[in-house]
């Protein structure tokens, strides 16, 4: 899957079994978290991170950035 986002930080992408519906098995991908300094995976509705990686300045305020999963 390829997608593009534009923003200064905190792009939230929901990975779910059902289109448009979050459930307890859904995973949330946050690109540019903590002032555009890291990217994380977490269970939907939880603050506990499953995985995180340093990704300083990955988001661009005025330009679409393309990503793939």
Buried (B, 14 or more C-beta within 10 A) or exposed (E): EEEEBEBEBBBEBEBBEEEEEBEEEBBBBBBBBBEBEBBBBBBBEEEEBEEBEEBEEBBBEEEEBEBEE
